[in-house]
Amino acid sequence: MVAGFLLTACQGAVTGGATQPPQPTQPGQPDWQQKWDATVAAAKKEGTVSIYALWTPEVRNALTQAFKEKYGIGLEFTPFSRGSDLLAKVQAEQRAGLYNADVFGAGNPTLLTVMNPENVLGSLKPMLILPEVLDGKGWRAGQVPYTDDLGDALSLIGVTVRTIAYNTEQVKKGDITSYTDLLKPQYKGKITMNDPSVTGAGNAVMSHLSDAVWDQARAADFLTRLIKDQQLSIERDNRIQMENVARGKYAIALAPLPDEVARLKALGALVDYAIVPEDNRITAGAGAIGVPSKLGHPNAAVVFVNWLLTKDGQTVFAKTWGNPSTRADVSVEGIDPLLVPVPGQKYFAEAESALISRGKWLELAAKIMQQNQ
C-alpha cells in the first residue's frame, strides 16, 4: 500500500546534473549572483528556450509573455496531448543526433515512469541558482518539491485530487458520494473516463483504488463493470473528455485533468466536482517539469527553470493553470478551494514509489478493456 503523509505544505523529495552555466567573473558579489549574472548574459545570446509540454495554450501564452518581458528571451513551445507522444518525438530526434528540447512540462508519471527509464532525463538540481528557489521556506513542503530522490522531476502544482467531475444540469450536487455510485443504472452510457491503459489520470485512479482504497481484484471488477455494464466511453484527449461533459454529451467525467476542469469552470461551463472520501491524493497533474540529459540552450534553460520556480514565475503558472502552486508564497485566490490541500490533513503523495506502482495497471487495464469492449 502506498504510504500516506500529513500535509505540512504539499510534497517534496531530494536531489540530482545538467549542463553547468558559465563560471562567475565579477568580484564583489555573492557567488550565486555572479553565477546568475553570467548565466543570464549567456542565455540572452542563446535567445530562446525550447519547451516540450502537455500544457494548455493559456499557460503557454502567459509564460511566453511574462518571461519575454522579464529577460527578453523567447519561449518556443512544442505541445503534446500525451506523454507517450512526447517521448516518441524526443527519442526520434535523439536517434537523428538532435537535441532540440530544453525543458519538459508533463506529469510526474510521464517523467519518471515513461521517460526516465529510457534515459532521456537529466537532473534539475544543478540548474537551481537563485536563493529564493533554494530556500525551503518558500515551499509548502519545506523543501524544493522534487518528486524523486535524484531530482529528475519537480512538481510545480500540488492539487488535491478530485477525480469525478459532472455536468450540473444532468447530475445533482450530492448524488455522487462514492466511486461505486458510478455503477448506478441511471449513469449507463453517461460516463467518459481518461484511458487507464496509458499513463495519465485514468491510470492513476485505478492504481490508487487498487493500492490505497480497495485491492487489485476489487478495482479490476470496478473497471470491468464500468466498461461492460455502464458502457463506459474511454477517451485519451484530456480536453475533449471534459468538453464532452460540458456540452452534455456525457454526464460524468472520471479522472479528468484538473486544469481542464478549472479552464471550463472559468469559462462558465456548468461543470463541478463530486466530493468522495476515496479522493485523498495530491497530484501535479501535468504541472511538473524535467530536463533532457543534453540541452540545446543550456543557459537559457537554467534561467527559465529558475524563474519558473520563483514566486513571480509560479504566480503566472498557477494562476493560468487554475491550480495551487507548490510554493507557499503564491496566492490561491481565485482557485477552487476544493483543490487546495489542507495543512494537517492526511494525503497520499505523488512520490516516485507510488508512481512506479502504477505500471502494473497499464497492462491490466488494457487487458480488461480488450476483454469487455
C-alpha positions as CSV (number, residue, x, y, z in Angstrom):
1,M,0.0,0.0,0.0
2,V,1.2,3.5,-0.8
3,A,2.3,5.3,2.4
4,G,0.3,8.3,3.4
5,F,1.7,11.5,4.9
6,L,0.5,14.6,6.9
7,L,0.5,17.7,4.8
8,T,2.6,20.4,6.2
9,A,2.6,22.0,2.8
10,C,2.5,19.8,-0.3
11,Q,5.2,17.4,-1.3
12,G,8.9,17.1,-1.7
13,A,11.9,14.8,-2.0
14,V,15.7,15.2,-2.7
15,T,18.5,15.8,-5.2
16,G,20.1,15.3,-8.5
17,G,23.2,17.1,-13.1
18,A,22.7,19.1,-16.2
19,T,24.9,21.4,-18.2
20,Q,26.6,24.0,-16.0
21,P,26.3,27.7,-16.6
22,P,29.5,29.9,-17.0
23,Q,31.7,30.5,-14.0
24,P,31.4,33.8,-12.2
25,T,33.6,36.6,-13.4
26,Q,32.7,39.7,-11.4
27,P,34.2,40.2,-7.9
28,G,32.5,41.9,-5.0
29,Q,29.2,40.0,-5.4
30,P,27.8,36.8,-3.7
31,D,28.9,33.7,-5.6
32,W,25.3,33.0,-6.6
33,Q,24.8,36.5,-8.0
34,Q,28.0,36.3,-10.1
35,K,26.9,32.9,-11.4
36,W,23.4,34.1,-12.1
37,D,24.5,37.3,-14.0
38,A,26.9,35.3,-16.2
39,T,24.2,32.8,-16.9
40,V,21.6,35.4,-17.9
41,A,24.1,37.1,-20.2
42,A,24.9,33.8,-21.9
43,A,21.2,33.0,-22.0
44,K,20.3,36.2,-23.9
45,K,22.9,35.3,-26.5
46,E,21.2,31.9,-27.0
47,G,17.9,33.8,-27.3
48,T,15.3,31.1,-26.7
49,V,14.2,28.1,-24.6
50,S,12.6,25.1,-26.3
51,I,9.9,23.5,-24.2
52,Y,8.1,20.3,-25.0
53,A,5.0,20.3,-22.8
54,L,1.5,19.0,-22.1
55,W,0.4,22.5,-21.1
56,T,-2.6,24.4,-22.3
57,P,-2.4,27.2,-24.8
58,E,-3.4,29.7,-22.0
59,V,-0.4,28.6,-19.9
60,R,2.0,28.6,-22.8
61,N,1.0,32.1,-23.9
62,A,1.1,33.6,-20.3
63,L,4.6,32.1,-19.7
64,T,5.9,33.3,-23.0
65,Q,4.8,36.8,-22.5
66,A,6.0,37.1,-18.9
67,F,9.4,35.5,-19.5
68,K,10.0,37.7,-22.6
69,E,9.2,40.8,-20.6
70,K,11.5,39.8,-17.7
71,Y,14.5,38.6,-19.7
72,G,14.0,39.3,-23.4
73,I,14.3,35.6,-24.1
74,G,11.7,33.8,-26.2
75,L,9.9,30.5,-25.3
76,E,9.3,28.1,-28.2
77,F,6.7,25.5,-27.2
78,T,6.0,22.2,-28.8
79,P,2.7,21.0,-27.5
80,F,1.6,17.4,-26.8
81,S,-1.5,15.8,-25.6
82,R,0.1,12.5,-24.3
83,G,3.3,11.8,-22.5
84,S,4.0,8.8,-24.8
85,D,3.9,11.1,-27.8
86,L,6.4,13.4,-26.2
87,L,8.8,10.6,-25.5
88,A,8.4,9.3,-29.1
89,K,9.4,12.6,-30.5
90,V,12.4,13.0,-28.2
91,Q,13.7,9.6,-29.0
92,A,13.3,10.1,-32.7
93,E,15.2,13.4,-32.5
94,Q,18.0,11.9,-30.4
95,R,18.4,9.0,-32.9
96,A,19.0,11.6,-35.5
97,G,21.5,13.3,-33.3
98,L,19.2,16.2,-32.5
99,Y,18.8,17.7,-29.0
100,N,16.2,20.3,-29.5
101,A,14.3,20.3,-26.2
102,D,15.5,22.2,-23.1
103,V,12.6,21.6,-20.7
104,F,9.8,19.0,-20.4
105,G,6.4,20.0,-19.0
106,A,4.4,17.0,-18.2
107,G,3.0,14.8,-15.3
108,N,5.3,13.1,-12.9
109,P,4.2,9.7,-14.2
110,T,5.3,10.6,-17.7
111,L,8.6,12.0,-16.5
112,L,9.5,9.2,-14.0
113,T,7.8,6.1,-15.4
114,V,7.9,6.7,-19.1
115,M,10.8,9.0,-19.9
116,N,13.3,8.3,-17.1
117,P,13.5,4.5,-17.8
118,E,14.5,5.5,-21.4
119,N,17.4,7.5,-20.1
120,V,16.3,10.8,-21.6
121,L,16.1,12.8,-18.4
122,G,18.9,14.9,-16.8
123,S,18.7,16.3,-13.3
124,L,17.3,19.6,-12.2
125,K,19.2,20.1,-9.0
126,P,22.5,21.6,-10.5
127,M,20.4,24.1,-12.5
128,L,18.9,25.8,-9.4
129,I,20.8,29.0,-8.5
130,L,18.5,31.6,-7.0
131,P,18.3,31.7,-3.2
132,E,14.6,32.3,-3.5
133,V,14.2,29.0,-5.3
134,L,16.6,27.0,-3.0
135,D,15.1,28.3,0.3
136,G,12.9,25.6,1.7
137,K,10.7,28.2,3.5
138,G,9.3,29.2,0.1
139,W,7.8,25.8,-0.5
140,R,4.7,24.2,1.1
141,A,6.7,21.1,1.9
142,G,9.5,23.0,3.5
143,Q,11.9,22.0,0.7
144,V,12.2,22.1,-3.1
145,P,9.4,19.8,-4.3
146,Y,11.4,17.2,-6.2
147,T,9.3,14.1,-6.8
148,D,12.1,11.6,-6.9
149,D,15.3,11.1,-4.9
150,L,17.6,12.1,-7.8
151,G,15.8,15.4,-8.6
152,D,14.8,14.3,-12.1
153,A,11.3,15.7,-11.7
154,L,9.8,18.6,-9.8
155,S,6.2,19.4,-9.0
156,L,5.1,22.9,-9.8
157,I,1.5,22.2,-8.8
158,G,0.2,20.5,-5.7
159,V,-3.6,20.0,-6.1
160,T,-6.0,17.9,-4.0
161,V,-7.2,15.2,-6.4
162,R,-10.8,15.4,-7.4
163,T,-11.4,12.6,-9.9
164,I,-15.1,12.8,-10.6
165,A,-16.5,15.8,-12.4
166,Y,-20.0,16.2,-13.7
167,N,-22.4,18.3,-15.7
168,T,-24.5,20.1,-13.2
169,E,-27.6,20.0,-15.5
170,Q,-27.5,16.2,-15.6
171,V,-26.2,15.3,-12.1
172,K,-27.3,17.0,-8.8
173,K,-24.8,18.0,-6.2
174,G,-24.5,15.2,-3.6
175,D,-25.8,12.5,-5.9
176,I,-22.3,11.0,-6.2
177,T,-20.6,10.4,-2.9
178,S,-18.5,7.3,-3.7
179,Y,-16.9,5.7,-6.7
180,T,-19.4,2.9,-6.5
181,D,-22.2,5.4,-7.2
182,L,-20.9,5.5,-10.8
183,L,-22.3,1.9,-11.2
184,K,-25.9,3.1,-10.7
185,P,-28.2,2.3,-13.6
186,Q,-29.1,6.0,-14.3
187,Y,-25.4,6.6,-15.4
188,K,-25.3,3.9,-18.0
189,G,-23.8,5.3,-21.2
190,K,-23.2,8.7,-19.5
191,I,-19.6,8.3,-18.2
192,T,-16.4,9.1,-20.0
193,M,-13.0,8.1,-18.5
194,N,-9.5,9.1,-19.1
195,D,-7.8,6.0,-20.6
196,P,-6.4,3.9,-17.8
197,S,-4.2,1.8,-20.1
198,V,-1.8,4.6,-20.7
199,T,0.0,6.9,-18.3
200,G,-2.2,9.7,-17.1
201,A,-5.1,10.4,-14.7
202,G,-7.1,7.3,-15.5
203,N,-4.2,5.0,-14.8
204,A,-3.5,7.0,-11.5
205,V,-7.1,6.5,-10.4
206,M,-7.1,2.7,-10.9
207,S,-3.7,2.4,-9.2
208,H,-5.0,4.4,-6.2
209,L,-8.1,2.4,-5.9
210,S,-6.1,-0.8,-6.1
211,D,-3.3,0.1,-3.7
212,A,-4.7,2.6,-1.2
213,V,-8.5,2.2,-1.2
214,W,-9.6,-1.3,-2.1
215,D,-7.4,-4.0,-3.6
216,Q,-6.5,-5.1,-7.1
217,A,-9.3,-7.6,-7.5
218,R,-12.0,-5.1,-6.5
219,A,-10.5,-2.3,-8.6
220,A,-10.4,-4.6,-11.6
221,D,-14.0,-5.6,-11.0
222,F,-15.0,-1.9,-10.8
223,L,-13.4,-1.1,-14.1
224,T,-14.9,-4.3,-15.7
225,R,-18.4,-3.2,-14.6
226,L,-17.9,0.3,-15.8
227,I,-17.0,-0.9,-19.3
228,K,-19.4,-3.9,-19.5
229,D,-22.5,-2.7,-17.6
230,Q,-22.2,1.1,-17.8
231,Q,-21.0,1.3,-21.4
232,L,-18.0,3.4,-20.4
233,S,-16.6,5.7,-23.0
234,I,-12.8,5.8,-22.8
235,E,-11.0,9.0,-24.0
236,R,-7.3,9.8,-24.4
237,D,-7.7,13.5,-25.2
238,N,-8.0,15.4,-21.9
239,R,-9.5,18.5,-23.4
240,I,-12.1,16.6,-25.4
241,Q,-13.1,14.5,-22.4
242,M,-14.1,17.5,-20.3
243,E,-15.6,19.4,-23.2
244,N,-17.9,16.5,-23.9
245,V,-19.2,16.7,-20.4
246,A,-19.5,20.5,-20.5
247,R,-21.6,20.1,-23.7
248,G,-23.8,17.4,-22.1
249,K,-22.7,14.6,-24.4
250,Y,-21.8,12.8,-21.2
251,A,-22.9,13.5,-17.6
252,I,-19.8,12.4,-15.8
253,A,-16.0,12.5,-16.3
254,L,-13.9,10.0,-14.4
255,A,-10.3,11.0,-14.0
256,P,-10.3,14.4,-15.8
257,L,-7.2,16.6,-15.7
258,P,-7.7,19.3,-13.0
259,D,-6.5,22.1,-15.4
260,E,-9.2,21.2,-17.9
261,V,-11.9,21.3,-15.3
262,A,-10.6,24.6,-14.0
263,R,-10.4,26.1,-17.5
264,L,-14.0,25.2,-18.3
265,K,-15.3,26.4,-14.9
266,A,-13.5,29.7,-15.5
267,L,-15.4,30.0,-18.8
268,G,-18.7,29.5,-17.0
269,A,-19.3,25.9,-18.1
270,L,-21.9,24.0,-16.0
271,V,-19.4,21.5,-14.5
272,D,-18.4,20.8,-10.9
273,Y,-16.6,18.2,-8.8
274,A,-18.2,15.4,-6.8
275,I,-16.6,15.1,-3.4
276,V,-15.9,11.5,-2.5
277,P,-13.9,10.3,0.6
278,E,-11.7,8.0,-1.5
279,D,-10.0,11.1,-3.1
280,N,-7.2,11.7,-0.7
281,R,-4.2,12.2,-3.1
282,I,-2.1,15.2,-4.1
283,T,-1.0,15.5,-7.7
284,A,0.8,17.8,-10.0
285,G,-1.4,16.8,-12.9
286,A,0.6,17.8,-16.0
287,G,2.2,20.5,-13.9
288,A,5.6,19.0,-13.3
289,I,9.0,19.7,-15.1
290,G,12.1,17.8,-16.1
291,V,15.0,18.5,-18.4
292,P,16.7,16.4,-21.0
293,S,20.2,14.9,-20.4
294,K,21.6,17.2,-23.1
295,L,20.3,20.7,-23.5
296,G,20.1,22.7,-26.8
297,H,20.1,26.1,-24.9
298,P,21.7,25.3,-21.6
299,N,22.0,28.8,-20.2
300,A,18.5,29.9,-21.3
301,A,17.1,26.7,-19.9
302,V,18.7,27.5,-16.5
303,V,17.3,31.0,-16.5
304,F,13.8,29.8,-17.4
305,V,13.7,27.0,-14.8
306,N,14.9,29.3,-12.0
307,W,12.4,32.0,-13.0
308,L,9.6,29.5,-13.2
309,L,10.3,28.4,-9.7
310,T,10.3,31.9,-8.2
311,K,7.2,33.5,-6.7
312,D,6.7,35.6,-9.8
313,G,7.0,32.6,-12.2
314,Q,4.8,30.4,-10.1
315,T,2.2,33.1,-9.8
316,V,1.9,33.3,-13.6
317,F,1.9,29.5,-13.9
318,A,-0.5,28.6,-11.1
319,K,-3.0,31.4,-11.9
320,T,-3.2,30.5,-15.5
321,W,-3.3,26.8,-14.7
322,G,-6.1,27.3,-12.2
323,N,-4.5,25.0,-9.6
324,P,-2.4,25.8,-6.4
325,S,1.3,26.1,-6.6
326,T,3.7,24.1,-4.5
327,R,5.2,27.4,-3.4
328,A,3.9,28.6,-0.1
329,D,4.0,32.3,-1.0
330,V,1.9,32.1,-4.1
331,S,-1.7,33.2,-3.7
332,V,-4.5,30.7,-4.1
333,E,-7.1,33.5,-4.6
334,G,-9.4,32.6,-7.5
335,I,-8.5,28.9,-7.3
336,D,-11.3,26.4,-6.4
337,P,-10.9,25.8,-2.6
338,L,-11.8,22.2,-3.2
339,L,-8.4,21.8,-4.9
340,V,-6.2,23.4,-2.2
341,P,-4.6,21.0,0.2
342,V,-5.4,21.5,3.9
343,P,-2.4,21.6,6.3
344,G,-2.6,18.8,8.8
345,Q,-4.8,16.5,6.7
346,K,-3.5,13.1,5.6
347,Y,-2.9,12.7,1.9
348,F,-1.2,10.2,-0.4
349,A,1.8,11.8,-2.1
350,E,2.7,11.6,-5.7
351,A,6.0,10.1,-4.8
352,E,8.3,8.0,-7.0
353,S,7.3,4.8,-5.2
354,A,3.6,5.4,-5.8
355,L,4.2,6.3,-9.4
356,I,6.1,3.1,-10.0
357,S,3.3,1.0,-8.6
358,R,1.0,2.3,-11.4
359,G,3.0,0.5,-14.0
360,K,1.2,-2.8,-13.4
361,W,-2.1,-1.2,-14.2
362,L,-1.2,-0.2,-17.7
363,E,-1.2,-3.9,-18.8
364,L,-4.1,-4.9,-16.5
365,A,-6.3,-2.1,-17.7
366,A,-5.5,-2.8,-21.3
367,K,-6.4,-6.5,-20.7
368,I,-9.7,-5.6,-19.1
369,M,-10.6,-3.2,-21.8
370,Q,-9.9,-5.8,-24.5
371,Q,-11.9,-8.5,-22.8
372,N,-15.0,-6.3,-22.2
373,Q,-15.3,-3.9,-25.2
